[in-house]
Amino acid sequence: MIVGDLVAFRRLRRSGGAPQLVVYQLVSGMEKTIAEGHFIGRLALSDRLVVWEDWRSGLPEIYAYDLVTSTEFAVARAQQAVWPAVSSQLIAWITEMPGGQGRVQALAIRQRLPSDPQEPPAVPSPDRIYFPQTKHYLSGGFKLFWQTHGGERIFGYPLTEEFSITDPATGEQIVVQYFERVRLEYRPNAPEDQRISIGRLGAELTADRAAEPFKPVAPFPDSPERRYFPETGHSLAYGFKEFWENNGGVALFGYPISEEFVENGRTVQYFERARFEYNPNATDEESRITLGLLGREALQRMGRLPRPPIDTTMLTR
């Protein structure tokens, strides 16, 4: 089956056994096996979806694979579902009924937001990790960066899938993914060792805050306990300084853009790409300093996540 430069087909093994479902791109020559290990029946193809009769349960069901997000999902399960068809707007199939009758059924295709929860994989893969805590996936270069730069402790869990945006500063198309504490960015035109970085959420979310403690401070000589940054006119001291130096420094978090101050009952400090928070009641030393939930806050401002409920416990009549 061919649509545009995409070809979907079943590959029969010379040794016998169940076929493979393969997608081949004519222009690039890229090939991908998207289902195997069980019988695969009739196929349907659009410019984004591969849909097929799937017999993994022993009965015909309809499964689909999203070529953009590399996601497999069930369309019709636990029923005699055959003869799939797909367009840009819907997936249709026939459900076989007793007495040789059939019923045509259809499912509308809705454009999903990157923040919409995802279904767990039918077959787990080490190349694409699913996080049930937030119902999102992590794969490819972002997965490697996440794993090698602190994982959940630094970044938190993913809150979206990967998606493309236009960088307002450069006009460049970049790939981003939001996590609880940060936004990861992939810039294909950057030098190889700089293609993945943390986005400037700290600077973006405080762009309208010019009063103290965001006002630059007077320069002073550096000491082992305190350091001045002429790049932003701010300083870094004691525990926050040690955490910054031991966990990636300017390459990961950027420069400080505020001094330490108390916000919502916690001592915090903003950086170009993060917010450090001091938790005096932490039960272990590793949890005493953490990154604030800037990724979650950014998505809430965008309307992609619900805002937290208002705390009314301190309100009086």
Phi and psi in degrees as a GROMACS rama.xvg file:
@    title "Ramachandran Plot"
@    xaxis  label "Phi"
@    yaxis  label "Psi"
@TYPE xy
-127.267  132.421  ILE-2
-135.959  118.081  VAL-3
61.3104  -124.939  GLY-4
-101.974  15.2138  ASP-5
-101.497  137.664  LEU-6
-125.654  127.887  VAL-7
-116.056  133.99  ALA-8
-155.095  162.174  PHE-9
-96.3047  128.751  ARG-10
-102.896  120.538  ARG-11
-86.662  137.119  LEU-12
-83.3981  140.257  ARG-13
-63.1484  -30.5141  ARG-14
-81.6825  -1.44537  SER-15
89.6751  -172.801  GLY-16
92.1433  -172.836  GLY-17
-68.0041  146.033  ALA-18
-77.1731  167.065  PRO-19
-102.46  144.819  GLN-20
-98.3063  119.425  LEU-21
-123.467  140.694  VAL-22
-115.541  131.772  VAL-23
-125.545  133.555  TYR-24
-101.348  118.655  GLN-25
-64.8013  -40.5232  LEU-26
-70.8526  -49.2494  VAL-27
-87.1665  -20.6543  SER-28
78.8667  7.69167  GLY-29
-76.2734  140.406  MET-30
-129.675  141.041  GLU-31
-142.425  130.707  LYS-32
-88.4429  121.704  THR-33
-109.754  -10.8021  ILE-34
-158.862  143.427  ALA-35
-165.493  172.377  GLU-36
91.4405  -0.594608  GLY-37
-157.628  169.133  HIS-38
-70.1265  138.969  PHE-39
-123.512  126.658  ILE-40
-96.4631  -136.969  GLY-41
-63.0872  149.462  ARG-42
-115.28  156.959  LEU-43
-142.034  150.716  ALA-44
-143.659  136.856  LEU-45
-123.644  -174.217  SER-46
-72.3347  -6.99629  ASP-47
-128.562  -30.7968  ARG-48
-118.236  141.016  LEU-49
-108.407  127.987  VAL-50
-124.538  141.317  VAL-51
-153.206  159.615  TRP-52
-74.9249  127.772  GLU-53
-123.638  129.777  ASP-54
-111.925  26.046  TRP-55
-63.3427  -26.3131  ARG-56
-90.9323  -5.93481  SER-57
96.8813  -10.4657  GLY-58
-124.61  153.513  LEU-59
-71.2511  126.015  PRO-60
-129.094  167.295  GLU-61
-110.149  124.355  ILE-62
-120.533  159.28  TYR-63
-139.197  157.36  ALA-64
-131.944  124.419  TYR-65
-87.632  114.011  ASP-66
-71.8685  -21.0445  LEU-67
-78.7892  -44.552  VAL-68
-99.3686  -1.75806  THR-69
55.1979  46.0215  SER-70
-120.617  129.118  THR-71
-94.8059  141.803  GLU-72
-148.826  151.282  PHE-73
-82.4732  135.966  ALA-74
-101.563  -48.288  VAL-75
-140.066  113.376  ALA-76
-117.664  160.074  ARG-77
57.4681  36.34  ALA-78
-152.804  160.901  GLN-79
-79.8952  80.5278  GLN-80
-104.704  123.58  ALA-81
-138.873  176.398  VAL-82
50.5135  63.5276  TRP-83
-72.0424  151.286  PRO-84
-141.256  151.24  ALA-85
-145.051  143.338  VAL-86
-132.592  -171.319  SER-87
-72.0696  -14.4903  SER-88
-115.472  -20.0083  GLN-89
-157.721  161.105  LEU-90
-114.222  130.047  ILE-91
-124.311  156.433  ALA-92
-159.677  171.777  TRP-93
-111.037  128.815  ILE-94
-97.9502  118.146  THR-95
-74.2467  133.308  GLU-96
-111.855  163.286  MET-97
-59.6995  149.996  PRO-98
79.0857  18.5545  GLY-99
76.8053  10.5358  GLY-100
-86.1675  162.949  GLN-101
-143.136  152.764  GLY-102
-125.349  128.326  ARG-103
-80.9635  127.787  VAL-104
-125.692  156.089  GLN-105
-146.034  153.223  ALA-106
-128.623  122.081  LEU-107
-69.5571  141.486  ALA-108
-92.5771  117.606  ILE-109
-104.419  136.155  ARG-110
-69.3735  114.546  GLN-111
-87.0267  144.594  ARG-112
-78.6989  151.447  LEU-113
-59.7062  -24.098  PRO-114
-86.957  -6.61815  SER-115
-63.8646  137.727  ASP-116
-59.3158  146.858  PRO-117
-109.457  151.153  GLN-118
-75.8927  147.478  GLU-119
-64.5214  157.053  PRO-120
-70.3221  147.242  PRO-121
-66.4636  -37.2514  ALA-122
-129.897  109.889  VAL-123
-58.1664  146.238  PRO-124
-134.474  134.868  SER-125
-66.7909  -16.8253  PRO-126
-82.1513  -14.0813  ASP-127
-142.968  100.042  ARG-128
-85.8503  132.741  ILE-129
-102.713  131.848  TYR-130
-107.488  104.176  PHE-131
-64.0931  -21.4523  PRO-132
-60.1674  -35.9716  GLN-133
-124.837  -4.07517  THR-134
62.7817  45.0741  LYS-135
-138.08  164.591  HIS-136
-107.081  160.002  TYR-137
-141.621  128.924  LEU-138
-151.905  174.574  SER-139
59.3576  -142.044  GLY-140
-64.2097  -36.5773  GLY-141
-63.5184  -38.6949  PHE-142
-61.8412  -45.8518  LYS-143
-64.0422  -43.1216  LEU-144
-62.9672  -43.7996  PHE-145
-60.3952  -45.3613  TRP-146
-69.4156  -32.2659  GLN-147
-96.347  -2.14961  THR-148
-125.251  26.0855  HIS-149
118.75  -13.833  GLY-150
57.1866  -140.186  GLY-151
-61.3524  -34.2219  GLU-152
-61.4841  -38.4203  ARG-153
-92.7316  -44.7353  ILE-154
-98.1931  -27.1448  PHE-155
79.2498  -174.307  GLY-156
-86.651  156.301  TYR-157
-66.6002  140.116  PRO-158
-110.086  -9.80853  LEU-159
-140.934  172.581  THR-160
-86.4314  173.575  GLU-161
-67.0507  142.898  GLU-162
-155.041  163.189  PHE-163
-99.2736  142.692  SER-164
-137.51  166.637  ILE-165
-97.9523  122.239  THR-166
-67.3317  116.62  ASP-167
-64.1964  -23.1095  PRO-168
-77.7599  -32.0116  ALA-169
-120.509  -15.8099  THR-170
76.2072  5.94154  GLY-171
-83.7047  142.435  GLU-172
-78.7765  123.662  GLN-173
-128.688  158.765  ILE-174
-101.669  133.455  VAL-175
-129.918  159.561  VAL-176
-148.249  129.908  GLN-177
-90.183  139.483  TYR-178
-121.134  172.74  PHE-179
-57.1192  -36.3305  GLU-180
-109.828  -17.9719  ARG-181
-147.315  174.6  VAL-182
-122.13  122.207  ARG-183
-88.5054  143.868  LEU-184
-130.062  139.623  GLU-185
-117.664  121.047  TYR-186
-113.723  103.813  ARG-187
-64.8343  -22.4114  PRO-188
-94.0711  -1.22166  ASN-189
-79.9576  162.254  ALA-190
-54.0804  149.703  PRO-191
-55.0716  -40.2981  GLU-192
-80.0726  0.655457  ASP-193
-121.116  8.78424  GLN-194
-68.9083  -32.6865  ARG-195
-110.163  129.146  ILE-196
-151.702  171.379  SER-197
-86.183  133.898  ILE-198
-68.86  164.487  GLY-199
-87.949  54.7348  ARG-200
-65.8257  -35.7138  LEU-201
-58.783  -46.0152  GLY-202
-69.2934  -40.5125  ALA-203
-65.6679  -42.1811  GLU-204
-78.9184  -11.2045  LEU-205
-118.074  18.3913  THR-206
-60.2066  -25.965  ALA-207
-99.0935  13.5253  ASP-208
-110.972  101.052  ARG-209
-109.451  -13.6199  ALA-210
-77.4804  172.103  ALA-211
-55.908  143.047  GLU-212
-90.9808  19.9051  PRO-213
-91.0772  -8.13376  PHE-214
-69.8317  137.903  LYS-215
-59.0652  149.504  PRO-216
-106.63  162.968  VAL-217
-67.4977  142.981  ALA-218
-60.9943  154.821  PRO-219
-151.983  158.879  PHE-220
-67.1326  140.057  PRO-221
-70.3669  152.006  ASP-222
-140.285  170.833  SER-223
-59.168  -25.7296  PRO-224
-94.4064  -20.1632  GLU-225
-146.437  141.319  ARG-226
-135.94  140.064  ARG-227
-104.204  139.637  TYR-228
-115.649  103.696  PHE-229
-64.6078  -21.8152  PRO-230
-59.1367  -34.0987  GLU-231
-126.456  -7.01434  THR-232
74.6513  27.4072  GLY-233
-130.227  168.013  HIS-234
-121.245  169.191  SER-235
-143.363  132.754  LEU-236
-142.99  155.55  ALA-237
50.5113  -126.306  TYR-238
-61.6385  -41.3039  GLY-239
-65.1245  -38.3044  PHE-240
-63.4524  -44.2588  LYS-241
-64.5955  -42.8277  GLU-242
-63.7578  -44.129  PHE-243
-59.8388  -46.2456  TRP-244
-68.9248  -33.856  GLU-245
-87.0698  -8.5127  ASN-246
-126.931  22.4645  ASN-247
124.729  -17.7452  GLY-248
57.066  -143.436  GLY-249
-65.6409  -31.7735  VAL-250
-63.0671  -32.7576  ALA-251
-96.7147  -46.6685  LEU-252
-104.401  -14.511  PHE-253
79.3612  -173.113  GLY-254
-85.9666  157.163  TYR-255
-66.4775  140.082  PRO-256
-119.978  7.07603  ILE-257
-147.973  171.377  SER-258
-91.0033  173.305  GLU-259
-64.9604  142.188  GLU-260
-160.586  169.211  PHE-261
-95.2781  125.113  VAL-262
-135.26  123.861  GLU-263
53.1794  39.7646  ASN-264
82.1485  4.51591  GLY-265
-126.377  148.706  ARG-266
-77.593  123.927  THR-267
-134.224  165.145  VAL-268
-149.438  134.275  GLN-269
-94.0359  142.011  TYR-270
-123.566  168.988  PHE-271
-55.3368  -34.3327  GLU-272
-119.728  5.0933  ARG-273
-162.023  170.696  ALA-274
-129.372  122.434  ARG-275
-86.2406  142.736  PHE-276
-131.183  137.274  GLU-277
-101.75  125.279  TYR-278
-115.104  91.0792  ASN-279
-64.112  -21.7574  PRO-280
-94.8257  10.2882  ASN-281
-61.1535  143.788  ALA-282
-82.7785  -14.1415  THR-283
-139.529  157.397  ASP-284
-63.0402  -34.6751  GLU-285
-65.5829  -27.1518  GLU-286
-93.1592  0.379519  SER-287
-68.0205  -37.1434  ARG-288
-119.731  126.259  ILE-289
-134.932  169.076  THR-290
-88.615  138.675  LEU-291
-70.0002  166.034  GLY-292
-86.3223  59.8375  LEU-293
-67.6772  -34.5545  LEU-294
-62.8941  -44.5828  GLY-295
-64.2218  -43.0016  ARG-296
-63.8552  -38.6954  GLU-297
-64.329  -43.336  ALA-298
-66.6033  -33.9396  LEU-299
-65.4776  -40.2167  GLN-300
-64.3687  -33.2583  ARG-301
-79.1062  -7.37045  MET-302
80.0642  12.478  GLY-303
-87.3207  -18.8129  ARG-304
-132.691  148.007  LEU-305
-66.8543  143.996  PRO-306
-73.8626  153.294  ARG-307
-66.9171  152.857  PRO-308
-63.6679  149.661  PRO-309
-72.0251  131.544  ILE-310
-79.4555  112.275  ASP-311
-102.329  7.6507  THR-312
-67.6765  -22.6297  THR-313
-98.086  -0.300232  MET-314
-81.8673  141.335  LEU-315
-121.898  156.685  THR-316
